[in-house]
Amino acid sequence: MRPSSWAATAKPHSLALPQWGPERAMDGAGAIELEHQRRMVSLRAEGVIAVLCPVASDTVADVAIMTVPAEEAAEIMSGDPCVRAGTMRCEVHPCHGFPGDALPA
């Protein structure tokens, strides 16, 4: 496929970048993080998140490619337990993905 025709197949998505916040070490943060993990896995199972990558970092918590517009993704992520508790903050950016892209098995 030529690059120009390949680019035309791109579909709108959103990139969510949850990052650790100042309250990460607060009492009870571990339980809140488990709720975040459960929620992210549920969003993946529902198809709201197409690709979910937990990140082993002191700054970035996850990378998620979401199948909804950036405004909706930001609203969804604002309801995350860790975001609400201040243990994370989340940047959301509009992006494009190519149908069929996937992580290697």
Secondary structure, 3 states (H helix, E strand, C coil): CCHHHHHCCCEEEEEEEEEECCCCCCCCHHHHHHHHHHHHHHHHHCCCEEEEEECCCCCECEEEEECCCHHHHHHHHHCCHHHHHCCEEEEEEEEEECCCCCCCC
